[in-house]
Amino acid sequence: MSSIVVPISALPLPPLSQHLTRNLTPDPEATSPADFRSLLAERPSVQRRSHLLADDAHFSYVAPCPLPFPFHIAAPADGAPILDQAAYVEKWLAEREPQHERPKAPSAVPGALRKYYPEKRDTPRVLVALSERALRDCVPHLSVGDALATLGTPSLVKAYGDDAVSTTASDEDVAAREELVDVVSGQAVLMNTEGDPEMHWAPWALRYSGHQFGQWAGQLGDGRAISICESSRLFVPALSASDAGATAVATPHPEKPELVYELQLKGAGRTPFSRFADGLAVLRSSIREFLCSEGATSAWVSWPFLVLSHDLAFTAMHALGIPTSRALTLVSLPAIPVHRERTESACILTRLAPSFIRIGSFEALNPPDNIRFVGGGQQDAHLDALRVLGEFVGRNVLRLEGVRWSGGAGNEPGEAWGKELVLEVARRNGRMVAGWQAYGFMHGVINTDNVSVLGLTIDYGPYAFMDVFDSFRICNHDDHEGRYSYKFQPNAVVFALRALVNALAPLIGAEAELGHSVSQGWTNDVSPDKLSEWRKKGIELTKDDMERVAQQACADEYGLLMHKRLGLRRLDSRDEAQLSRPLLDLMYEHKLDFHGTFRRLVFFRPSAPDGARDAFISSVLKLCGEPQIINREKATKDLGAWLTRYAARIEEEREEWLLGQGEEAFAEREHSMKTANPRFVLRQWVLEEVIRHVEQDVDSGKRLLDKVLQMACNPFDAWGAEAFEGDESTLDAETREERRYCSLGDRKFLGFQCSCSS
């Protein structure tokens, strides 16, 4: 069957049962989209002013409004006196809020949303990047019009070429592109407050709390992230010529009917959770997140909650296969200054995930004992709101298997779900962090509010990929104690999971006593002593099992990934101690490039004569990050001894490869290893170079960025004529530049630490 695409204003919404805003509790300042429309006109400062939400609230309605902060509110141009300053501020803000409806882009399927613009806010906006892969995987029914044509031809050396922007685009394509850019830049807002209240819609920001660097920080929340839409991955049949005048009907996608993606703008302005910050993001950090989430860690196309077996999850990996949020667009706002270590320009990233709910969302509703007003402040516990959030996450986000939920025939209580939710979150995050460790990815800020319940890598900040191997490598220069160093990332994830156990412990203990799920008002008339008893019981029942599940999931996934990276067909528990760990020790001692060494092993032949093996060892030692201090004699001896063990292990399973005979078996193994060991890695020097180009000239820089995105999305390809060993000057300029981008690069960036500032 064929299908049609629709502009962003006509994206199909998910069923009401799956709407986050229909299942969770809003800030009482605006309890519905209709209330929110009134707030925009009368009291817009509410959504721009930091405040603690009500104890039971899960989110706040808020519209994108990227403006410099503090707001620069000028006096009336006619010099008239301001008699009521508060009213004057409200009026100034209201003029910059999206209240004026404009026509939507033409669409075969009208859609339920309307499009609104502000009266006095119209900043320049430049589409810098658009990911075709995220478009295909997550929102294939979204029309981007001629957006891709406006980005020019991807190139490393011809970025300054003069590609002509397409002049043959239809009016419909231009309208779809302009609408897309307006919406994802925060200029236009999609809402609906007309007709059936059940179909009303408005953007929102999540409330959550959390531990930052191990210390309780109180209410945090989406201080610069605003979710603008949830879209079902629906199938929209195309109309035939005989259907003229008919309306196309969206139906669930035939392959994955339950898929829902949340579209979220990062850097779209202040929310009630911004505290003292501006709610904006800079071009620099937005490029970093776009390239990493959509490139190096992308292609987890079959989201984890759809995977029924681990084998299926493993074979579904196409790029590095680390579960992650995705990135759709980057839009630069060059006229909006953002003050960080230096003054930079604003940028908005559109990211996608089935959900952005994190462990901190649960902590917000049941904070640690005896901690009241720390950081941004913290509300009292609201355990019924905790139940509401848990049921929504278990039913609609994690889709816990085998749990019978309440609300069925006779409205009988459902089955206990609290412990199952914790164990599933532990399992997913164990697999995720195993991917980090196997591919040398360092997140940098694994605070509990940055840990997804889906086990997705979210909130990219001062991340880095390992260059010269060092298990104690720290990528965040604010992490003075190395809490989130490469070695301790699994520990940090377990710490976050313990926080989830502590938050849900009273509920888990109550379920254990009752023998079924708790219901509305489950803590009414319950004494503090009883709650304490339930909490203690919940921890006893869950904590050890959670740690076992997380650690086992991490160990199993890490073992699978390392076997794949080493080109080993058969799992053998001895390989960790005899091959994987000793190889990492070699890399550390002799300052070898982590990814470069693995990629060289792709071409290792266990039966090669001594001369060839010596040459191979020399090629590996060229990957030393500090060649001036290497003990070449010892490094040659150590690597040779390891290769002898490795060769014997490879020979053990020669017959297990499909081809199984002679060099054909090794060629098959080489092909398999090439799909597990990237040729191209998003190294710090690469990111810095891309950022510099885009900041200097966005028109040429976006072509360079697009080429790097291509390389990151296809990291295993033999970029730069990898097998070529002749005179590099005979290669064309683009190929030579690809080779440079695949190298260890400028040594001054080895071990480079980034700032949290973005």
N, C-alpha and C positions, 0 to 999 in steps of 0.2 A: 504494500500500500504506500501511496505517496502522502506527504503532509505539507502543510503550509507554515509559514513563519509569521509572527505578529510583532508589531513594535512594542516597546517596553510598557507602554500604558495599557496594553491589552493582554499582558501575560496572564495565563489562567491561574486563579487562586486555588489553594488547596481546599479540601472539604472542611466545613466548619469545625468538625470534630478534631481537626489537626491544627487549627489556628492557635498559635501561642497566645495571642491577645484575647481569644475566646475562652481559654482554659485557665489562665492565670489572672492574678488580681492587679489592677492598675493603681497608680498613685491616686488618692482621692481628690487631688487637685483637678483631675479630669478623668472621669470614670468611663468615658465612651468617646469614640471619634467625634460625635456631635458636640459633646462638652469641650473637646479639644479645639474644634473650630471656633467656638465662642471664646475660649481662652486666648487664641491667637489674636483676636480682634480687641479684647478687653484687658487682658492681663498677661501679655506675652512674656513679661519678665519672670514669671513663675518657672518656665522651662529653661531659662537661661541663668537662673540663680541656684547656686548649690544649696541643697537642703536634704535633711534626712527624710526618707519616705516613711509612710506609716509602717508600723510593725509587720503588717500582713501583706504589704505590697510587694509584687515581684518585678514590676516594670513601670516606666513612665512614658506616656505619649510625648513625643518631641519631634519637631521638624528640623531638617537640615538647614543651617544658616551660617555658612562660613564667613565670618567677619573677624577683623583684627580685634584683639582684646588686650587691655580694657577698651570698651567701646568708646569711640570718639564722637560724643554727641555735641554738635555745634549749636550755638545759640541761634534763634530765628534770624534769617537773613535781613528782615526789615527792622531789626533792632528792638522789636517789641519785648516788653518785660515778661519773664516767666513767672506767673503767679502761683502755679502749682507744679513744682519740679517733678514730683512722682508721676503726675499725669502726663507731663511733657515727655518723660522717659518712656512711658508706656506707648505713647503715640509714635515716638521715634522708632521704637522697636516694631510696633505693629505695621508700620510702613515698609518694613524689611522682611516681614513674615509672608509666607505664600498664602494669599487670600483671594487672588483674582484668577478665575477660571479662564483657560484658553482652550481652543480646539486641540484635540489630540491628532496624532499622525493617523492617516487613513489605515484601516485594518479590515480584513475580511471577517474577523471575529471582534465585535466591539469591546468586550471586556467590561469589568465592573468598576474600574477606577476612573477618576477624573484627574485633570492636570491643573495645578495651581502655580501661579507666579507671584513674586512680591512686587510692590509698587515702586520701591526705590532701592533696589539692589540688583545690579546687572554687571557683574565683574567679568572681564575677559576669561575665557576658558579654552584650554588647548588639549585635545585628545593626544596623549603621548603614547599610549600602548593599549592594545586590545588582544586578548588571548583567544586565538581560534580554538585551542584545545579545551579551554574551560567552556567556551560557547558550545562546542560539540558535545562535551560530556555532561554538562549540567543544565544548560538552557538551550537545547538545540532548536526550540521553537521561537527563540528570540531573533527578530530581524534587526540587524545593525546597519542596514542600508548600504551606503558606499563608504562606511567608516574605514574599512581595511584599505581601500584604494587611496584614502587621504594620508595614510601613514608612509607611503613611499616604499621603495624596494629595500629589503633588509640587506645590509652590507657592513663589513668592518672597515674597508678601505675606500668605498665609494659613498660614504655617508653624506659627503658634501656635494653629491651629484644633484642634478636639477630635474628630478622626476616630475613630470607634469601630473597634477591632480586630475583624476578622471573628470572629463567634461560631458560624458555621455550618460551619466546616472539619471535615472528617472526622477520625477518629482517625488514619487512615493519613497524611493531610496534616500533621497536627500532629507525628506521629512523624518524618516525613521532614524537616520543618523543624528540629526539635530536634536530630536527628542531624547535619544539615548544620552547624548552629551549633556543636555540640560538636566536630566534627572540624576545622572551619576556624578555631576559636579555640584549638586545641591542647589542649583538655580531653580529648578522646577520640582514640585513635590506631588506625588501620587496619593490621592485620598478619595474617600467617598463618604459623604454624610447625607446623601439623598435617598429617598425611597425606603425600602425595607431595612430597618435597623440591623437586622441580622447580617446584611451585606456591607455594613459600614466598615471603613478601613482608615487607619492612620499609622504613620511610622512610630517606632518606639525604641527605647533604650533600656537595657536590663540592669536591675539592681543586683549587686553581689558584694560580698566582703572578702576578706582573705588575709593570709599570712604573707608578708613580704620579707624575704631573707630571714624567714623563721620567726618574725615578730608580728604580732597581731596588729593590723592596720585599720580595722573597723570598716565602715561602708566605703566601698570603692565605686564599682559600677562602670557602665559604659560612658566614660568621661569624654570620649571623642568618637565613639562608634554609634551609628544610628542605623537600625534595620529598617529598610524602606519597603520591603515586600517579601512575601513567601510565595514561591511559585511551584505548582505541581509540574512534574515532568510529563505533561500530557501530550497525547497524540491528537493532532488536528487534521482530519482528512481534508484533502484538497477538493474543491468543488469542480465538477466537470462542466463542460460547455452546456450540457442539458440541464444543469442545476442553476442556471442564471436566475438571480433574484433570491435564491435560497440562502440560508445562513449556515455556515460551517459550525459543527458542534464538536467541542473538545471532549475527549474521553480519556480515561486512564491509559498511559502508555502500555502497549501490549507486553513489553518485556519487563518493565519495572514500575508497576502501577502505584506503589506506595512512595516513590521518591518525591521528596519535597526539598527545595533548596531555598535558603534564606539569603537574600541579597542585602549586604550591609555596607554602608559607606564609612570608611575610616578617615577621620580628619574633617568632618562636615560641620564642626562648630560646637559650641557649648551645649551641655545637657545638665540636668540636675545633679550629675555625678562628677562634674568637671573640677570641683573644689576651686583651687586658685588658678587653674590652667586655662588655656584658650580654646581647647577642643579641636585644635588644628593639627595637621601633620605636615612635615616638610617633604620636598621633592626627594631629598636624599634617602630618607628612611622608607618612603613609599616605593621607590625603585627597588630597594633591597628586598622588601617583602614581596613585591610583585614577582621578581625574578625567582626567588627561592621557592615560594609556595606554589607558583604555577610552573616552574621549571624543574629544578632539581628534585623536589619532593612531590611532583605531581603524578598523575595517572593512576591514582587509586580510584579507578573508575567505578568498580563495584564497591560501593561504600560498605564499611564493615557491618552495618546492621542488616545488610542483605546477604551476607556470606553465611552459608550454612555449614561449611566445613573449612578447616584450616587449609587443606589442600587447595580448595577453590580460591581462598584468599591469596595464597602464594602464587598460583598461576595467573592471577588477575593483575599482578604487578607488571607495569610496562616501563616506567622510568626507574628511579631508585625504589619506588614502592613504599615510601614512608607515608603513613596516613596524615593528611593535612587539609586545612582549609584551602580553597582555591582562590585565584585572582582573575577577575574579568577585565577590568579597565583601570587605567591611570589617567587622570585629568589634572593638568597643571593649572593653577590659579596665579599667574605671574604678578598680578597687581596686589595680591594680599601678602603683606610682610608677616613673617613669623620670627619671633625673637628666641633664639636658642643660645648656643655659645657664640653664634654670630647671627646676623639677620639673614634669613633665607626666605624663599617663597613657598607658598602653600601648595599642597597637592592632595587630591582625594583618591583613595584606592577603593575600588569595589571588590569585595571578597564574598565568597559563597561557601556555605556549608549546610548540611542538613539541620544543624543547630549550633548556636554559639554558647549554649548553657555550659557552665563550668562548675568545678567543685566549690568555688567561692559562692555560687548561687545558693548552695545548701548551707554553707557556713553563715550566710547573712541571716538566716531564719532561726538558727540555734548557735549563737556565738559561744566561744569558750567561757567557762565559768569565771566569775569574779573579774571580768574585764568589761568596763562600761564605756568610758569616754576616752578613746585613744585614737590618734590620727585624725580622721575626718569625723569621728563620732560613730556610735553604734546603737542600734535599737535593741530593745529587749527581745528575747526569744518569742517566736510565735509558732508553736508546734503544729497548729492546724494548717497554717500556710506552708509549713514544711511538708506535711502530708500531701497537700494539693500539688506542690511542685514535684514531689517524688512520684506520684501517680501519673502526672503528665509525662515525665521523663521516662518512666518505665513502660507506659503504654505506647507513646507516640514517638519517642526519640530512640530509646534502646530497643523497643519492641521485644521485651523479655519473653522468651519462649516458655511455654508450659505454665504460665501464671494465669489463673482464672481471676479476672478482676471483678470488683463489686459492681452492682448496677444491673445484673442480669435478671433472669426470671425470679420474681418474688423479692427482688432487691436484697438478696442475701449477701452477707459479707463475703468479700473475695478472699483469695489466698494471700498469705504473707508474702510480701515482695521486697521489704527493706534490705534484707541480707542479700537477696539475689541481685538487686540493683548494685550494691557495693561490689560484689564479686565480678559482675559483668564489666563495671567501670575499671576494676583492677586488671581484668584480663586484657581489655583493649589497650590500656595505658602501658601494661607490661610489654605487649607486642610493639607498641609505638616506640618506646624507649630502646627496645632491642634494635630497631631500625636505625635510631640515632647512633647507637654505639657501633653497629656494624659498618655504617657509612661515615663515621667520623663527624657527625653533625652535632654542634653544640648550640643549645637554645639560648643560654645566657641568663634567663630570668624565669626560672621554673617556680614562681610563686603560686600559691594554691589558686589564685584567681586566674592564672594562665594555664590551668590544666583542664582540658575538655572532658566532659563526661563520655563523649564518643571516642576518646582516645585519638583525637586529631591534633596535629601540631598547629597551635594557634598563637597569635600575638607575637609575631616575629619582631625582635628588637635587636640587641647586639649579638646576633648569631654569627657563627663562623663554621666553615668546614675545615677539618684537620688538614694541615699542610705537613710540616715535619712532625713526626709522631711524638706526642708527649701526653701520657695518660693524665697528667695533672694540668693540662692546658686550660687556661681561663680565657674566655673570649670577651668578657664584660669587665671593663676597667673599674666599674663600681663594685665588683665582687671581690673585695679585698681579702676575704678569708677563703676564697675558692669553694664556696658552698655549692656553686653550680658548675664547677669544673667538669670536664669530660668524664673523669673517673667516677664522680659522685652523682651523675645525673640519675641513675636508677634509684639511689637513695633519696634524692629530692622528690621523685615521683611517688615513692612509698610514703614519704612524709605527707604529701598532699592527700594520698589515699587514707592515711590515718585521720586526717582532718575530716574527710567524708564520713568515716566510721564514727567519729566523735559527734558529728552533727546529727546523724541518723540513729545513734545508739538508743535514745529513749523510745523511739518508734519501734526499733527492732526488738527491744526488750519487751515492750507491750504486746507486740505480735506473738512473741514466743509464749507469753503467759495466756493470751486469749486463744491462740491456736488459729487465728485468721487475721486478716488485715484490719487496721484500725479504721474508724469511720469519723465523719464530721463531729467535731466537739469532743474528740477522744480524750482530751486532757481536762475537760470540765470536772470540777469537784475532785480533782486528783491532788493529793498533798505533795508538797515538795519532797518529802521523804520517799514517796512512792515513785516519783519521777527519777529521783536519784537511784533508786533500786533498779528501775527499768534501764537507766543509762548504764549502770554497772553491768547488768546482765547482757545488754546489747553489745558492749565492748568485749565481754568474755566470749560471747558466741561468734563474734565476727572478726576481731582483729587478727588473730593468728591465721585463720583461713584466708583472709584477704591477703596477708603478706605471702602466704604460701602460693596462692593463685597468681599473684603479680610476679613473684620471683620465678615461678615455673614457666609462666607464659613468656617472660623475658628470656629465660635461658633457652627454652625450646626454639623461639624465633631467632635468637642470636645464633644458635647452633646451625639452624637451617641456612641462614644468610651467609655465615662464614663458610659453610661447606660449598655453597654455590659460588662464592667469591674465589675459593680455592679450586674450583672445578672438580669437586669430589661427588661421586654419584651416590655412594652408600654412607648413611649416617653411622658414625662410630664415636662412642662417648670418649674414647682416648684421644681423639683428634684435637680437642681443646688444649690438653696439657702437652701433647707432643708436637703439634704443628701451629695452631692459631696463636697461642700465647707466646711461644718462643719466637715466632715471626715478629710479633709486636715488640718483643724485647729487643730483637735485632734492630728494628727500625729506630727504637728509642736510643739505643746505645750509639748507633752510627749515624744518627740524625738524618734518616731517610724519609723521603716524601711518602706519606701514607697511601694516597690514591695512586701515585705514579708507580710505586712498587707493586701493588696489586695488578695494575694494568700490564706491567712487564711480565708478570707470571703467566699471563695469557699465552705468551709466546715461548714458554719453557718446554723443552722436549726432554723427558727423562732419559731417553736412550742416546742423546747427543754425545759425540766424542768429547774428550777432555778439552781440546782446543775450543770447541763451540761453547762448552760450558764456561770456560774461562772468559770468553767474550761476553757471554750472557751476564756473568757476575760483574764484569766491568760496566756493562750498560746499566745495571741496577745501581752501582755505586756512583754513577753520574747524577743520580737523583738525590745526592747528599745536599742538605741545605747549608752545611758549613764545610765545604770542601777544603778549606785552609787548615782545618784541625783534625780531619779524619785520619785514623790509624789504618791505612789502606791494607797493610799486611794482615792485621787481625780481622778487619772487616771481611776480607776475601776468605780467610779461613772459616770464620763463623758462618758466613752465608753459604759457603761450599758444604759445610757439614749439615746445615739445615736442608739444602737442596737434595742432598743424598737421601735423607729421611723422606722428604717430600716425593722424590722420584719413586722410592720403594712403595710408598702409599698409593701413588697413581697406578703403578704396575699391578697392584693387588686387584684392582677393579677394572682392568682393561676390558675384560670380556663383558662387563655390565653395560658398556656403551652399545648403542644400537648397531653401529657398524662393526665394532669389536675387533677388527684385525689391523695390525700394523699401523702405519701413519694415518690411515683413515680414522681410527679411533681417536688419535690425538687431534686430528683436524676437527672432529666432532666436539671434542672437549674444548678446543680453542674457541669454537663458535659459541658454545654455551657460556664460557667464561667472559666473552666479550659482551654478553647481555647482562652481566652481573658486575662488571668492573668499568666504571665510567672513564672514557677518554677525556671528557671535559668536565671540570668541576668549577663551581662558582667560588673561586678563591677571592680573598679580600682585595688583592690588587686589581682583579677583573672588575669587581663591583665599584671600586674607587674610580677606575678609568671610565666606566660607563657613566657614573654619576657626574663626573667632571665634564664629559662631552655634552650631556643633556643640559646641565646647568649653564654651560657656555652658549649653546645654541640648540634650542629644542627641536628645530626642524631637521637638522642633520643628526642630532643626538638620538632622536627616536628611531632612526633607521639602524643605527648601531645597536641600540637597545633591543630592537626587534631581532637582529641577527643573533645576539647573545641569548635571547629567549629561545630561538630555534635550537641553538646548541645545547642549552640547558634542558630543553624538552626532549632532546635526542642525544643524551650524554654518552651513549655507547657507540655512536657512529665513529668512523675512522677519520675524524676531522683533521684537516691539514695534511692529507696524504700520509697518514700515519706510517704506512709500510715503506715509504720512500726513504732511501738511504744515500742518495746521490747529492749532487750540488744543489743546495736549496735555492740558489739564485736563479735556477732554471724554472722554478715553480712560479705560477702566476701570483700576483700580489695578494689576492684574497686568500689563497691557500697558505701563503707564508704567514699571513696575519692569523689565520686559524691555528697554525702551529704555535705561534707565540701565545695565543690565548689558552692553549692546552698545556703550557709549560708551568713550572714552579713560579716563574715570574720574578719580579724585583724582590731581592732578599730582605729589603727593609720592611716588607709587609709580613714576613714570617712571624707568626705569633702575635699578629696585630690584634689589639683589643679595641672594641667599639664602645661607644657611649650609649646609655639608655635613652639619651635625649633624642626625641624625634618629633 
